[in-house]
Amino acid sequence: LKLLDAKVELDGERFLEAIDELLAHGLVDVAALACEKLDQRVKWRSPQAHLRLAQCALLVGDAAGANEALDRALAYDDSGSAELGLLIAAVEQRR
């Protein structure tokens, strides 16, 4: 994460893979922080990062945060992942 603060160049896809590994190991807070760092730089901002941020929010029970991240992903996600995420978030909020 310090590399992001130093504003070095990075491979966005590999960084997203690292975020996936953090999530797989239950390090949700660190993964969320990494997604937020990516969002701070326009060059690294992507629907994939917003989707992972929404995943982090859902995992900690933050429905509002999940919806915000998914709404942001909707702006430029053409895969349908954001819509599916909104559906999952709606189901989770009803529980």
Order of alpha helices (4+ residues) and beta strands (2+ residues): alpha-alpha-alpha-alpha-alpha-alpha
